[in-house]
Amino acid sequence: MKWYENRIKSAVDGTNPMVIKELPGSFAVYGDVQFLPGYCVLLPKREVASLNDLDLNERQVFLTDMTLLGDAMIQACSPLRINYELLGNTDNFLHAHLFPRYEWETDEAKKMPVWLYDKSHWSNPEYHYSEKRDGKLRQKIASCLENAYRLFNESS
């Protein structure tokens, strides 16, 4: 089985090369497609269909992980904002998409969900993850995520 055929299992097994960091209730994963640099996905530690399938404590931890990943992305990417999306319509398992949104996007694009970008953005090899192009930002997000958790734990 290829790692991308079951992203959660491969993250748990340590074979998902896109994992940035294991968090208390999830795995922070760098996006396969980077037309919005810094795009990340948050995967739960166990496969469930939706957020509501987690118990209340697991939900709290997953959502805290999500917001701290967002904080790290803001620090690393300097976007206008982060769009958080938990859909599950196509891939029927819990996962959260975190998209940085940028000033350089067209005014029309800034107002729409990322999914309305032309399909070529998702399939164009130019936007597929490249360690050479994306590795430095990925590492910066990882470092900022470490810092976000340190601050979170100090304040708890």
N, C-alpha and C positions, 0 to 999 in steps of 0.2 A: 504494500500500500504506500502511495506517495504521501508526503506530509500534508499536502494541501487537500487531500481527499477527506481528512478528518482533522481540522485545524486544532480543535481542543485536545483530542487524544495525542496528537503530535507535540503539542505544547507541554502536556503533562509528562509525556515520555522523553522530553528534551530533544526531539528531532525536528521541531518547527524552527527553521532558520530565521524567521521574521520576529521571533520573540525578542523584545527589548529587555523586559524585566518581569520576573514573577513577583506578584503583589499579594497581599494577604488573602484576597478573595478572587483573584483573577490573574490573567496574563496580559501585559501591555504588549501589543504587537504592531510592528511597523507595516503600513499598507503596501500591498503588492503594486499598486498604481500610485504614482506621485505627481499628478498634474497640479495638485494643490500640495506643495512641499510640506512634509510633516504629518500628512494624513496617517492616523493610527486607528487601530481596532482594539477593543477590549473583549477578551474571551473569558468566560467563567471557568472555574476550576473543574466543574463537572457539567456534562451536557444536559441541558434542560431546554424545553421549547420556548419558555418566556420568563421574564423577570418574576412573574407571579408564581412560577414553579419553585422558586427559591424560598426558604423559610425567611422570617423577618430579619434575623441576624445576618444571613447570607446576603439578603437584599441590601441591607445597610452597608455592609462591607464592600459589595460590588459597586454601589453608587458612590461611596467615598473614594474607592479606587478610580472611578471614572472622573470625578471632579479633580482629583489630584493629578491625574494624567493630563487633564485639560489645563490645569495650572502650569504644569511643566511645558506643555506645548506653547502656551502664551509666552512664557519666559524665553523659550528657545526660538520661536518662530516670529514673534512680534506681529501677530495677525490683528485684524480688526476685531475678530471674535472667534469663538469656537462653536461650530454647530454640532450638537449631540443628537444622534439618531439611533433608536432601538427599533428595528423594523421586523425582521423575521419573516417577511412575506415570501422571499425567494429562497433564502437559506433558513430553513425552519429550525433554528437553534438560537438561543440567546447570544447576542453579541452586540456591542455598541460601536458605532462608527463615530469618530471624532475628526471633524474636518476643520482645519484652519481656513478662515476666509480672509482674503487680502484686499488691500487698497487697489492693487493693480488689476483686479478682475474688472470686467466691464460692469457698468451700472446695472445692466439687465441681469447679468450673471449673479451679482451680489444679492439680488432680490429673490432668486429662485433656489430651490433645493439643488444640491450638487447633482442629484440623479438626472436633472434635466439638461446637464451639459451634453453636448453632442456625443453620441456613442463612440466616436473615434477616440475620445479622450480616455476611454476605458480600455480600448483594444490596441491603441498605437504603441508599438514597442518603445518608442521614444520616451514614453511615460512610465514604462515598467521599472520596478525597483532596480537600481544600479548602485552597488557598493561604492564605486568610484564617485558617482555624482551625489548619492544620498547618504553615504556612510557618516559623513561629518555631522550632518543635521540629526541623524538617528542617534549618534553618540551624545550630542548636545541635549537631546530630549531625555536620554537615559540619565545623564548627569543631573539635569534639572528635576527629574522624577525622584532621584535619590534625595536631593535637597528638599523637595516638597514633603516627602515622607519623614525626613528628619525633623522638619519644622512641625509637622502634624503631630508626631509622637512627643515632641517637647511640649506642645500645647495641651496635650491630653492628660 
